[in-house]
Amino acid sequence: MIESWMVNIGIVVATGIGTYAVLKSRVERLEKDLIHHDKDDSTLHIELDKKSTAQFKRIDECLERITILERDTQTHLTMPRAEEKFVSKIELELHLKNIELQQNNINEKLGKVEGNLEELLNIARSKGLENG
């Protein structure tokens, strides 16, 4: 008859064979999953490369546009340059007052010159009448 140790050995062998079969099927499934994962990963990797390349191209285009804008805006008037070129309202009013005062002085001098010219004309006329 079958003894208990033989039954135990049979159970151990059956357990070993079952474990081997389960592990082998799991390993095969994991290998298939890994192959599938590698394919998906390579596809994803290719897509990410395309996207990153597109983003780098976009960055390059933006940098080029920034360079063009910087070049074009160098000729634009900035606040410090405007302050250098233009005067404030108070300074403008002072310049206009000075111009007005100079114009008044010139008018006074012209008036005096006109008066002197009239006197000279009168003298010349009177002398011309006396001689003529």
CNS distance restraints for C-alpha pairs under 8 A (distance, minus, plus):
assign (resid   2 and name CA) (resid   6 and name CA) 6.37 0.50 0.50
assign (resid   2 and name CA) (resid   7 and name CA) 7.13 0.50 0.50
assign (resid   3 and name CA) (resid   7 and name CA) 6.57 0.50 0.50
assign (resid   4 and name CA) (resid   8 and name CA) 6.18 0.50 0.50
assign (resid   5 and name CA) (resid   9 and name CA) 6.12 0.50 0.50
assign (resid   6 and name CA) (resid  10 and name CA) 6.05 0.50 0.50
assign (resid   7 and name CA) (resid  11 and name CA) 6.09 0.50 0.50
assign (resid   8 and name CA) (resid  12 and name CA) 6.12 0.50 0.50
assign (resid   9 and name CA) (resid  13 and name CA) 6.03 0.50 0.50
assign (resid  10 and name CA) (resid  14 and name CA) 5.96 0.50 0.50
assign (resid  11 and name CA) (resid  15 and name CA) 5.89 0.50 0.50
assign (resid  12 and name CA) (resid  16 and name CA) 6.01 0.50 0.50
assign (resid  13 and name CA) (resid  17 and name CA) 6.08 0.50 0.50
assign (resid  14 and name CA) (resid  18 and name CA) 6.01 0.50 0.50
assign (resid  15 and name CA) (resid  19 and name CA) 5.95 0.50 0.50
assign (resid  16 and name CA) (resid  20 and name CA) 6.00 0.50 0.50
assign (resid  17 and name CA) (resid  21 and name CA) 6.12 0.50 0.50
assign (resid  18 and name CA) (resid  22 and name CA) 6.11 0.50 0.50
assign (resid  19 and name CA) (resid  23 and name CA) 5.96 0.50 0.50
assign (resid  20 and name CA) (resid  24 and name CA) 5.90 0.50 0.50
assign (resid  21 and name CA) (resid  25 and name CA) 6.15 0.50 0.50
assign (resid  22 and name CA) (resid  26 and name CA) 6.12 0.50 0.50
assign (resid  23 and name CA) (resid  27 and name CA) 5.97 0.50 0.50
assign (resid  24 and name CA) (resid  28 and name CA) 6.13 0.50 0.50
assign (resid  25 and name CA) (resid  29 and name CA) 6.10 0.50 0.50
assign (resid  26 and name CA) (resid  30 and name CA) 5.97 0.50 0.50
assign (resid  27 and name CA) (resid  31 and name CA) 5.99 0.50 0.50
assign (resid  28 and name CA) (resid  32 and name CA) 6.21 0.50 0.50
assign (resid  29 and name CA) (resid  33 and name CA) 6.08 0.50 0.50
assign (resid  30 and name CA) (resid  34 and name CA) 5.93 0.50 0.50
assign (resid  31 and name CA) (resid  35 and name CA) 6.18 0.50 0.50
assign (resid  32 and name CA) (resid  36 and name CA) 6.14 0.50 0.50
assign (resid  33 and name CA) (resid  37 and name CA) 5.87 0.50 0.50
assign (resid  34 and name CA) (resid  38 and name CA) 5.99 0.50 0.50
assign (resid  35 and name CA) (resid  39 and name CA) 6.30 0.50 0.50
assign (resid  36 and name CA) (resid  40 and name CA) 6.24 0.50 0.50
assign (resid  37 and name CA) (resid  41 and name CA) 5.82 0.50 0.50
assign (resid  38 and name CA) (resid  42 and name CA) 5.99 0.50 0.50
assign (resid  39 and name CA) (resid  43 and name CA) 6.22 0.50 0.50
assign (resid  40 and name CA) (resid  44 and name CA) 6.04 0.50 0.50
assign (resid  41 and name CA) (resid  45 and name CA) 5.86 0.50 0.50
assign (resid  42 and name CA) (resid  46 and name CA) 6.08 0.50 0.50
assign (resid  43 and name CA) (resid  47 and name CA) 6.25 0.50 0.50
assign (resid  44 and name CA) (resid  48 and name CA) 6.06 0.50 0.50
assign (resid  45 and name CA) (resid  49 and name CA) 6.09 0.50 0.50
assign (resid  46 and name CA) (resid  50 and name CA) 6.25 0.50 0.50
assign (resid  47 and name CA) (resid  51 and name CA) 6.16 0.50 0.50
assign (resid  48 and name CA) (resid  52 and name CA) 5.96 0.50 0.50
assign (resid  49 and name CA) (resid  53 and name CA) 5.97 0.50 0.50
assign (resid  50 and name CA) (resid  54 and name CA) 6.10 0.50 0.50
assign (resid  51 and name CA) (resid  55 and name CA) 6.14 0.50 0.50
assign (resid  52 and name CA) (resid  56 and name CA) 6.12 0.50 0.50
assign (resid  53 and name CA) (resid  57 and name CA) 6.18 0.50 0.50
assign (resid  54 and name CA) (resid  58 and name CA) 6.16 0.50 0.50
assign (resid  55 and name CA) (resid  59 and name CA) 6.13 0.50 0.50
assign (resid  56 and name CA) (resid  60 and name CA) 6.13 0.50 0.50
assign (resid  57 and name CA) (resid  61 and name CA) 6.18 0.50 0.50
assign (resid  58 and name CA) (resid  62 and name CA) 6.13 0.50 0.50
assign (resid  59 and name CA) (resid  63 and name CA) 6.10 0.50 0.50
assign (resid  60 and name CA) (resid  64 and name CA) 6.14 0.50 0.50
assign (resid  61 and name CA) (resid  65 and name CA) 6.16 0.50 0.50
assign (resid  62 and name CA) (resid  66 and name CA) 6.08 0.50 0.50
assign (resid  63 and name CA) (resid  67 and name CA) 6.14 0.50 0.50
assign (resid  64 and name CA) (resid  68 and name CA) 6.26 0.50 0.50
assign (resid  65 and name CA) (resid  69 and name CA) 6.07 0.50 0.50
assign (resid  66 and name CA) (resid  70 and name CA) 6.01 0.50 0.50
assign (resid  67 and name CA) (resid  71 and name CA) 6.13 0.50 0.50
assign (resid  68 and name CA) (resid  72 and name CA) 6.07 0.50 0.50
assign (resid  69 and name CA) (resid  73 and name CA) 5.93 0.50 0.50
assign (resid  70 and name CA) (resid  74 and name CA) 6.20 0.50 0.50
assign (resid  71 and name CA) (resid  75 and name CA) 7.94 0.50 0.50
assign (resid  72 and name CA) (resid  76 and name CA) 7.75 0.50 0.50
assign (resid  77 and name CA) (resid  81 and name CA) 6.22 0.50 0.50
assign (resid  77 and name CA) (resid  82 and name CA) 6.17 0.50 0.50
assign (resid  78 and name CA) (resid  82 and name CA) 5.94 0.50 0.50
assign (resid  79 and name CA) (resid  83 and name CA) 6.09 0.50 0.50
assign (resid  80 and name CA) (resid  84 and name CA) 6.25 0.50 0.50
assign (resid  81 and name CA) (resid  85 and name CA) 6.17 0.50 0.50
assign (resid  82 and name CA) (resid  86 and name CA) 5.73 0.50 0.50
assign (resid  83 and name CA) (resid  87 and name CA) 6.65 0.50 0.50
assign (resid  87 and name CA) (resid  91 and name CA) 5.81 0.50 0.50
assign (resid  87 and name CA) (resid  92 and name CA) 6.14 0.50 0.50
assign (resid  88 and name CA) (resid  92 and name CA) 6.13 0.50 0.50
assign (resid  89 and name CA) (resid  93 and name CA) 6.15 0.50 0.50
assign (resid  90 and name CA) (resid  94 and name CA) 6.24 0.50 0.50
assign (resid  91 and name CA) (resid  95 and name CA) 6.16 0.50 0.50
assign (resid  92 and name CA) (resid  96 and name CA) 6.13 0.50 0.50
assign (resid  93 and name CA) (resid  97 and name CA) 6.11 0.50 0.50
assign (resid  94 and name CA) (resid  98 and name CA) 6.15 0.50 0.50
assign (resid  95 and name CA) (resid  99 and name CA) 6.16 0.50 0.50
assign (resid  96 and name CA) (resid 100 and name CA) 6.10 0.50 0.50
assign (resid  97 and name CA) (resid 101 and name CA) 6.09 0.50 0.50
assign (resid  98 and name CA) (resid 102 and name CA) 6.07 0.50 0.50
assign (resid  99 and name CA) (resid 103 and name CA) 6.06 0.50 0.50
assign (resid 100 and name CA) (resid 104 and name CA) 6.15 0.50 0.50
assign (resid 101 and name CA) (resid 105 and name CA) 6.17 0.50 0.50
assign (resid 102 and name CA) (resid 106 and name CA) 6.08 0.50 0.50
assign (resid 103 and name CA) (resid 107 and name CA) 6.05 0.50 0.50
assign (resid 104 and name CA) (resid 108 and name CA) 6.15 0.50 0.50
assign (resid 105 and name CA) (resid 109 and name CA) 6.16 0.50 0.50
assign (resid 106 and name CA) (resid 110 and name CA) 5.98 0.50 0.50
assign (resid 107 and name CA) (resid 111 and name CA) 6.00 0.50 0.50
assign (resid 108 and name CA) (resid 112 and name CA) 6.26 0.50 0.50
assign (resid 109 and name CA) (resid 113 and name CA) 6.09 0.50 0.50
assign (resid 110 and name CA) (resid 114 and name CA) 5.93 0.50 0.50
assign (resid 111 and name CA) (resid 115 and name CA) 6.07 0.50 0.50
assign (resid 112 and name CA) (resid 116 and name CA) 6.10 0.50 0.50
assign (resid 113 and name CA) (resid 117 and name CA) 5.96 0.50 0.50
assign (resid 114 and name CA) (resid 118 and name CA) 6.03 0.50 0.50
assign (resid 115 and name CA) (resid 119 and name CA) 6.22 0.50 0.50
assign (resid 116 and name CA) (resid 120 and name CA) 6.12 0.50 0.50
assign (resid 117 and name CA) (resid 121 and name CA) 6.01 0.50 0.50
assign (resid 118 and name CA) (resid 122 and name CA) 5.99 0.50 0.50
assign (resid 119 and name CA) (resid 123 and name CA) 6.04 0.50 0.50
assign (resid 120 and name CA) (resid 124 and name CA) 5.89 0.50 0.50
assign (resid 121 and name CA) (resid 125 and name CA) 5.89 0.50 0.50
assign (resid 122 and name CA) (resid 126 and name CA) 5.99 0.50 0.50
assign (resid 123 and name CA) (resid 127 and name CA) 6.00 0.50 0.50
assign (resid 124 and name CA) (resid 128 and name CA) 5.81 0.50 0.50
assign (resid 125 and name CA) (resid 129 and name CA) 5.98 0.50 0.50
assign (resid 126 and name CA) (resid 130 and name CA) 6.17 0.50 0.50
assign (resid 127 and name CA) (resid 131 and name CA) 6.07 0.50 0.50
assign (resid 128 and name CA) (resid 132 and name CA) 5.66 0.50 0.50
